[in-house]
Amino acid sequence: MEGQSIRQFATESRVHVAIAVADVERSRVFYEKLFGVAASKVRTGYAKLEVAEPPLNLALNEVPGTVPARDGVSHFGIEVKSRAIVDQAKERLEAGGLAPRPERVTCCFADQDKVYVTDPDGHEWEIFVVLADAPTARGGACCADG
């Protein structure tokens, strides 16, 4: 149909994130393990993952030289609905050799359980559940940068 996307996905929209990476192959392997899906497109210097849950179009763009890990970004996150999902993610990431770092913390005015992993270029990703509101922003890696 004219004017319609050639891509099929379950929701009306999805987030698109493009990340500059130093080595697209190394990053592709990391992100396939992080999201549990194979890349849908791989080209020289480029890989794309189409993630159903959460709805995400992730592009990895290889750039020459060193990629700064921060570049204005504190971290990326995936909010889930339960502690059990965080625990399942931790087990899946450990099985993939990604060395997840669990954390139970009051952070950003909320009590949270989370697990962090770092991609090959130093970008931090957290998978987290918010368990309760909190009166302060105290501690945790998520609040350390802002």
Secondary structure, DSSP 8 states (H G I E B T S, - for coil): -TTS-SS--SSS--EEEEEEES-HHHHHHHHHHHHT---SEEETTEEEEEETTTTEEEEEEE-SS---S-TT---EEEE-S-HHHHHHHHHHHHHTT---EEEEEEETTEEEEEEEEE-TTS-EEEEEEEEEE-SS---SGGGTT-
